[in-house]
Amino acid sequence: MKITVDFEECLKDSPRFRATIEEVEGDVCELESKLDKLVKLCIGMIDAGKAYNAANKQFVSGIRELALQSTKDEVIESSLTKFAESLQEMINYHTILFDQAQRSIKTQLQTFVKDDIRKFKEAKKHFDKVSEEKEGALIKNAQAPRNKQHEVEEATNILTATRKCFRHIVLDYVLQINVLQSKRRSEILKSMLSFMYAHLTFFHQGYDLFSELQPLMKQLGGQLDQLVVDAAKEKRDMEQKHSTIQQKAALQDFSNDDTKLEYNVDADNGIAMEGYLFKRASNAFKTWNRRWFSIQNNQLVYQKKFKDNPTVVVEDLRLCTVKHCEDIERRFCFEVVSPTKSCMMQADSEKLRQAWIKAVQSSIATAFRDKGEEGEKLDRKSSTSTGSLDSGGELKERPIKGESLLQKVLAIPGNTCCCDCGQPDPRWASINLGITLCIQCSGIHRSLGVHFSKVRSLTLDTWEPELLKLMCELGNGAINQIYEARREELASRKPQPGDPRHEVEAYIKAKYVDRRFVRRPSDEELRSKVVSLSKQEKRLSSSSEHLPPRPPPPTPKLRAGQSAAGGMEARRDSLFCADELDSLFSYFDKSAKLRSIKSKDSGIQNSADGSREMLAAAASNNSLMDADAAERPPMAMPAALPPPSPCKMVFYEPKEYSSGLQLYWAACARSLPDMAEALAHGAEVNWVNAEEDKRTPLIMAVQGGSLVTCEFLLQNAAHVNQQDAQGRAPLHHATMLGHTGQVCLFLKRGANQNAADIDEKTPLTIAVEAANADIVTLLRLAKMNEEMREAEGPYSQSGDETYQDIFQDFTHMASNDPDKLNRYQQYDVQRP
């Protein structure tokens, strides 16, 4: 409230005036205190703002450094640079704001306090002094005696002069008070209004700045969604690579195979072989040092660190020899001797020593080859890539993803709600169980471990067709009939949406880990189930045997100069035309690899060239048809290529019935629900039937001919390379039966195509003997891709994109159009 003093009242010097003066003085004193405090707070705010700006500048500098470090990622570099520029502008705006605060608050209010309030205090001092003098003059005038005229006159004169001075001083004092009261309002409002306008300008500038930045932010926001999806996919790929490496490491441990080194003379980087070896120094102490050796460009070199220049041990391998060294204390030693010096080296194992000796010997032989082959190699490397593998000429089908996948999976009865808690609209799945899950239950399933549940997103992840078919064969309804068979009997409450996580987690562990609600079958029930499955397999076999015979493949029209016997060699027409095969092998045939590598398969010399020529002949024959080819008699089986006999599926009374036996016959009968039930009852997925040549459920799934049953067993940790008593792995059986889709699946899952059975036959040997062009092509391309990948480095897992595309095509045909692959069986399965 504004306090003013009346001029008339001040002349009277009344008590009212004195009270008003006292009130004004107290108010001004309090105003001075508040203004001093506000100025100090403003100074503190400005100092803190400067410190904030300094820290903000360091932060922006950090953003710029991060942008410079991300020069390889154009999106991150450009975005961070733009963000740093915008934040720097905001720092400049903050600096202007704090400068304005200093001018409007600190400087202006300090001036008001120092000038106007100081004048008020000086006027108050004069007023107080004159008031005291007036009071003294009044007292002296009152005390003057009558009889002393000169004292009366003196007192009267002093009082008159004092009153005159008092009136003058008091009027000035009142004027100063009224001016101060009026000016305080304008000064305070002017200062604060200027400060608020500074804020308004600051926020307007910031709004304009970020309005210009908003389109970029929206664009990045849209890209961020895709980046999240890509990150999820990359994470899944990394997990798959991690799992693959673990499986390879486990297989190496199982087979005691401590090396994967192979000599590859045609490696793209010119390094035929590389790895760590101990090297004995040539000094007097003969110390041994571990160095990284490599064979490259017809030289043997080593280096200590990656950035070091390689040290050449042998200038020209053509002038040296290599031999074992058994006359020293250290094991696994060998020596490379040249005309000028020798180098003693030590490997980590006998297999590594043999590999290095073989590599040096091969490199010596390669160095003497005709140099004219280099031009031919360059021609092959520049050959065109393969075209579409789909003979129909349609675009290649890609793995299913997104809404299409979601609709297909949710269409299965029971899949529209979470299998464990009933939450509607699930977006996750357990691929080895074949169920759909909500996001909370999927997290709990992940915590169980992949040996219990493998979780995958229905919307973010990419699904292969065999996995989709597996999900469609099972579903929540079928799995809950198995894993919740005794839930009501045990009066166990099933979780509902919204229940606490610990309750849901306890239920899921009881359901899948402890299998508390699974109904254990009696011996009689188990026997009945096994017998029923064996009969079901017989019905499937007999129904397929009584189908009307398929028309025989047309007889190819022979080209000029081609014999009829040569045309007979192609029992089965290939999915590839001659140009496609030539393009495929030219693409993978790095530096004439196939012509330089002799087959390790028994009984086949130069099988790479032989299979390639056979495939080309088959494709050529298939592409040249006569108009009346359908009327010609079918091609006869070559007498020189008797087919190996597949295992006979004979059911007889076993010594003991078990859940493993149920899984065994359910795999053959292609019944996924019965297989899931057997696993829930504790069946070992790699159970061995000792009474039937040590065959496994995975081998029986091959015999049954179902790709989905094989995928189900593999997803539940079946060993893809486990052999039977005949030494045949699932890949052998799939090749013998001509199941191209299963061959493709096993190769994708890491099947060893170099394994030989007791007859010393590998899958490639069997496929070549059977003239199965498609399977030979798959085996050869897989082998070449593996060699290319290993040449790129020990941690390379991706392989060649063309190879991946080819296998994707075969995968889709095996799942969506199996007749296209299995046009007729290579061998008839013999049954009693």
Secondary structure in CASP SS format (residue, H / E / C, confidence):
PFRMAT SS
TARGET T0000
AUTHOR 0000-0000-0000
METHOD secondary structure of the structure
MODEL  1
M C 1.00
K C 1.00
I C 1.00
T C 1.00
V C 1.00
D C 1.00
F H 1.00
E H 1.00
E H 1.00
C H 1.00
L H 1.00
K H 1.00
D C 1.00
S C 1.00
P H 1.00
R H 1.00
F H 1.00
R H 1.00
A H 1.00
T H 1.00
I H 1.00
E H 1.00
E H 1.00
V H 1.00
E H 1.00
G H 1.00
D H 1.00
V H 1.00
C H 1.00
E H 1.00
L H 1.00
E H 1.00
S H 1.00
K H 1.00
L H 1.00
D H 1.00
K H 1.00
L H 1.00
V H 1.00
K H 1.00
L H 1.00
C H 1.00
I H 1.00
G H 1.00
M H 1.00
I H 1.00
D H 1.00
A H 1.00
G H 1.00
K H 1.00
A H 1.00
Y H 1.00
N H 1.00
A H 1.00
A H 1.00
N H 1.00
K H 1.00
Q H 1.00
F H 1.00
V H 1.00
S H 1.00
G H 1.00
I H 1.00
R H 1.00
E H 1.00
L H 1.00
A H 1.00
L H 1.00
Q H 1.00
S C 1.00
T C 1.00
K C 1.00
D C 1.00
E H 1.00
V H 1.00
I H 1.00
E H 1.00
S H 1.00
S H 1.00
L H 1.00
T H 1.00
K H 1.00
F H 1.00
A H 1.00
E H 1.00
S H 1.00
L H 1.00
Q H 1.00
E H 1.00
M H 1.00
I H 1.00
N H 1.00
Y H 1.00
H H 1.00
T H 1.00
I H 1.00
L H 1.00
F H 1.00
D H 1.00
Q H 1.00
A H 1.00
Q H 1.00
R H 1.00
S H 1.00
I H 1.00
K H 1.00
T H 1.00
Q H 1.00
L H 1.00
Q H 1.00
T H 1.00
F H 1.00
V H 1.00
K H 1.00
D H 1.00
D H 1.00
I H 1.00
R H 1.00
K H 1.00
F H 1.00
K H 1.00
E H 1.00
A H 1.00
K H 1.00
K H 1.00
H H 1.00
F H 1.00
D H 1.00
K H 1.00
V H 1.00
S H 1.00
E H 1.00
E H 1.00
K H 1.00
E H 1.00
G H 1.00
A H 1.00
L H 1.00
I H 1.00
K H 1.00
N H 1.00
A H 1.00
Q H 1.00
A C 1.00
P C 1.00
R C 1.00
N C 1.00
K C 1.00
Q H 1.00
H H 1.00
E H 1.00
V H 1.00
E H 1.00
E H 1.00
A H 1.00
T H 1.00
N H 1.00
I H 1.00
L H 1.00
T H 1.00
A H 1.00
T H 1.00
R H 1.00
K H 1.00
C H 1.00
F H 1.00
R H 1.00
H H 1.00
I H 1.00
V H 1.00
L H 1.00
D H 1.00
Y H 1.00
V H 1.00
L H 1.00
Q H 1.00
I H 1.00
N H 1.00
V H 1.00
L H 1.00
Q H 1.00
S H 1.00
K H 1.00
R H 1.00
R H 1.00
S H 1.00
E H 1.00
I H 1.00
L H 1.00
K H 1.00
S H 1.00
M H 1.00
L H 1.00
S H 1.00
F H 1.00
M H 1.00
Y H 1.00
A H 1.00
H H 1.00
L H 1.00
T H 1.00
F H 1.00
F H 1.00
H H 1.00
Q H 1.00
G H 1.00
Y H 1.00
D H 1.00
L H 1.00
F H 1.00
S H 1.00
E H 1.00
L H 1.00
Q H 1.00
P H 1.00
L H 1.00
M H 1.00
K H 1.00
Q H 1.00
L H 1.00
G H 1.00
G H 1.00
Q H 1.00
L H 1.00
D H 1.00
Q H 1.00
L H 1.00
V H 1.00
V H 1.00
D H 1.00
A H 1.00
A H 1.00
K H 1.00
E H 1.00
K H 1.00
R H 1.00
D H 1.00
M H 1.00
E H 1.00
Q H 1.00
K H 1.00
H H 1.00
S H 1.00
T H 1.00
I H 1.00
Q H 1.00
Q H 1.00
K H 1.00
A H 1.00
A H 1.00
L H 1.00
Q H 1.00
D H 1.00
F H 1.00
S H 1.00
N C 1.00
D C 1.00
D C 1.00
T C 1.00
K C 1.00
L C 1.00
E C 1.00
Y C 1.00
N C 1.00
V C 1.00
D C 1.00
A C 1.00
D C 1.00
N C 1.00
G C 1.00
I E 1.00
A E 1.00
M E 1.00
E E 1.00
G E 1.00
Y E 1.00
L E 1.00
F E 1.00
K E 1.00
R E 1.00
A C 1.00
S C 1.00
N C 1.00
A C 1.00
F C 1.00
K C 1.00
T C 1.00
W E 1.00
N E 1.00
R E 1.00
R E 1.00
W E 1.00
F E 1.00
S E 1.00
I E 1.00
Q E 1.00
N C 1.00
N C 1.00
Q E 1.00
L E 1.00
V E 1.00
Y E 1.00
Q E 1.00
K C 1.00
K C 1.00
F C 1.00
K C 1.00
D C 1.00
N C 1.00
P C 1.00
T E 1.00
V E 1.00
V E 1.00
V E 1.00
E C 1.00
D C 1.00
L H 1.00
R H 1.00
L H 1.00
C C 1.00
T E 1.00
V E 1.00
K E 1.00
H E 1.00
C E 1.00
E C 1.00
D C 1.00
I C 1.00
E C 1.00
R C 1.00
R C 1.00
F C 1.00
C E 1.00
F E 1.00
E E 1.00
V E 1.00
V E 1.00
S C 1.00
P C 1.00
T C 1.00
K C 1.00
S E 1.00
C E 1.00
M E 1.00
M E 1.00
Q E 1.00
A C 1.00
D C 1.00
S C 1.00
E H 1.00
K H 1.00
L H 1.00
R H 1.00
Q H 1.00
A H 1.00
W H 1.00
I H 1.00
K H 1.00
A H 1.00
V H 1.00
Q H 1.00
S H 1.00
S H 1.00
I H 1.00
A H 1.00
T H 1.00
A H 1.00
F C 1.00
R C 1.00
D C 1.00
K C 1.00
G C 1.00
E H 1.00
E H 1.00
G H 1.00
E H 1.00
K H 1.00
L H 1.00
D H 1.00
R H 1.00
K H 1.00
S C 1.00
S C 1.00
T C 1.00
S C 1.00
T C 1.00
G C 1.00
S C 1.00
L C 1.00
D C 1.00
S C 1.00
G C 1.00
G C 1.00
E C 1.00
L C 1.00
K C 1.00
E C 1.00
R C 1.00
P C 1.00
I E 1.00
K C 1.00
G C 1.00
E H 1.00
S H 1.00
L H 1.00
L H 1.00
Q H 1.00
K H 1.00
V H 1.00
L H 1.00
A C 1.00
I C 1.00
P C 1.00
G C 1.00
N C 1.00
T C 1.00
C E 1.00
C C 1.00
C C 1.00
D C 1.00
C C 1.00
G C 1.00
Q C 1.00
P E 1.00
D C 1.00
P C 1.00
R C 1.00
W E 1.00
A E 1.00
S E 1.00
I C 1.00
N C 1.00
L C 1.00
G C 1.00
I E 1.00
T E 1.00
L E 1.00
C C 1.00
I H 1.00
Q H 1.00
C H 1.00
S H 1.00
G H 1.00
I H 1.00
H H 1.00
R H 1.00
S H 1.00
L H 1.00
G C 1.00
V C 1.00
H C 1.00
F C 1.00
S C 1.00
K C 1.00
V E 1.00
R E 1.00
S E 1.00
L C 1.00
T C 1.00
L C 1.00
D C 1.00
T C 1.00
W E 1.00
E C 1.00
P H 1.00
E H 1.00
L H 1.00
L H 1.00
K H 1.00
L H 1.00
M H 1.00
C H 1.00
E H 1.00
L C 1.00
G C 1.00
N H 1.00
G H 1.00
A H 1.00
I H 1.00
N H 1.00
Q H 1.00
I H 1.00
Y H 1.00
E C 1.00
A C 1.00
R C 1.00
R C 1.00
E C 1.00
E C 1.00
L C 1.00
A C 1.00
S C 1.00
R C 1.00
K C 1.00
P C 1.00
Q C 1.00
P C 1.00
G C 1.00
D C 1.00
P C 1.00
R H 1.00
H H 1.00
E H 1.00
V H 1.00
E H 1.00
A H 1.00
Y H 1.00
I H 1.00
K H 1.00
A H 1.00
K H 1.00
Y H 1.00
V H 1.00
D C 1.00
R C 1.00
R C 1.00
F C 1.00
V C 1.00
R C 1.00
R C 1.00
P C 1.00
S C 1.00
D H 1.00
E H 1.00
E H 1.00
L H 1.00
R H 1.00
S H 1.00
K H 1.00
V H 1.00
V H 1.00
S H 1.00
L H 1.00
S H 1.00
K H 1.00
Q H 1.00
E H 1.00
K H 1.00
R H 1.00
L H 1.00
S H 1.00
S H 1.00
S H 1.00
S H 1.00
E H 1.00
H C 1.00
L C 1.00
P C 1.00
P C 1.00
R C 1.00
P C 1.00
P C 1.00
P C 1.00
P C 1.00
T C 1.00
P E 1.00
K C 1.00
L C 1.00
R C 1.00
A C 1.00
G C 1.00
Q C 1.00
S C 1.00
A H 1.00
A H 1.00
G H 1.00
G H 1.00
M H 1.00
E C 1.00
A C 1.00
R C 1.00
R C 1.00
D C 1.00
S C 1.00
L C 1.00
F C 1.00
C C 1.00
A H 1.00
D H 1.00
E H 1.00
L H 1.00
D H 1.00
S H 1.00
L H 1.00
F H 1.00
S H 1.00
Y H 1.00
F H 1.00
D C 1.00
K C 1.00
S C 1.00
A C 1.00
K H 1.00
L H 1.00
R H 1.00
S H 1.00
I C 1.00
K C 1.00
S C 1.00
K C 1.00
D C 1.00
S C 1.00
G C 1.00
I C 1.00
Q C 1.00
N C 1.00
S H 1.00
A H 1.00
D H 1.00
G H 1.00
S H 1.00
R H 1.00
E H 1.00
M H 1.00
L H 1.00
A H 1.00
A H 1.00
A H 1.00
A H 1.00
S H 1.00
N H 1.00
N H 1.00
S H 1.00
L C 1.00
M E 1.00
D C 1.00
A C 1.00
D C 1.00
A H 1.00
A H 1.00
E H 1.00
R C 1.00
P C 1.00
P C 1.00
M C 1.00
A C 1.00
M C 1.00
P C 1.00
A C 1.00
A C 1.00
L C 1.00
P C 1.00
P C 1.00
P C 1.00
S C 1.00
P C 1.00
C C 1.00
K C 1.00
M C 1.00
V C 1.00
F C 1.00
Y C 1.00
E C 1.00
P C 1.00
K C 1.00
E C 1.00
Y C 1.00
S C 1.00
S H 1.00
G H 1.00
L H 1.00
Q H 1.00
L H 1.00
Y H 1.00
W H 1.00
A H 1.00
A H 1.00
C H 1.00
A C 1.00
R C 1.00
S C 1.00
L H 1.00
P H 1.00
D H 1.00
M H 1.00
A H 1.00
E H 1.00
A H 1.00
L H 1.00
A H 1.00
H C 1.00
G C 1.00
A C 1.00
E C 1.00
V C 1.00
N C 1.00
W C 1.00
V C 1.00
N E 1.00
A C 1.00
E C 1.00
E C 1.00
D C 1.00
K C 1.00
R E 1.00
T C 1.00
P H 1.00
L H 1.00
I H 1.00
M H 1.00
A H 1.00
V H 1.00
Q H 1.00
G H 1.00
G C 1.00
S C 1.00
L H 1.00
V H 1.00
T H 1.00
C H 1.00
E H 1.00
F H 1.00
L H 1.00
L H 1.00
Q H 1.00
N C 1.00
A C 1.00
A C 1.00
H C 1.00
V C 1.00
N C 1.00
Q C 1.00
Q C 1.00
D C 1.00
A C 1.00
Q C 1.00
G C 1.00
R C 1.00
A C 1.00
P H 1.00
L H 1.00
H H 1.00
H H 1.00
A H 1.00
T H 1.00
M H 1.00
L H 1.00
G C 1.00
H C 1.00
T H 1.00
G H 1.00
Q H 1.00
V H 1.00
C H 1.00
L H 1.00
F H 1.00
L H 1.00
K H 1.00
R C 1.00
G C 1.00
A C 1.00
N C 1.00
Q C 1.00
N C 1.00
A C 1.00
A C 1.00
D C 1.00
I C 1.00
D C 1.00
E C 1.00
K C 1.00
T C 1.00
P H 1.00
L H 1.00
T H 1.00
I H 1.00
A H 1.00
V H 1.00
E H 1.00
A C 1.00
A C 1.00
N C 1.00
A H 1.00
D H 1.00
I H 1.00
V H 1.00
T H 1.00
L H 1.00
L H 1.00
R H 1.00
L H 1.00
A H 1.00
K H 1.00
M H 1.00
N H 1.00
E H 1.00
E H 1.00
M H 1.00
R H 1.00
E H 1.00
A H 1.00
E H 1.00
G C 1.00
P C 1.00
Y C 1.00
S C 1.00
Q C 1.00
S C 1.00
G C 1.00
D C 1.00
E H 1.00
T H 1.00
Y H 1.00
Q H 1.00
D H 1.00
I H 1.00
F H 1.00
Q H 1.00
D H 1.00
F H 1.00
T H 1.00
H H 1.00
M H 1.00
A H 1.00
S H 1.00
N H 1.00
D C 1.00
P H 1.00
D H 1.00
K H 1.00
L H 1.00
N C 1.00
R C 1.00
Y C 1.00
Q C 1.00
Q C 1.00
Y C 1.00
D C 1.00
V C 1.00
Q C 1.00
R C 1.00
P C 1.00
END
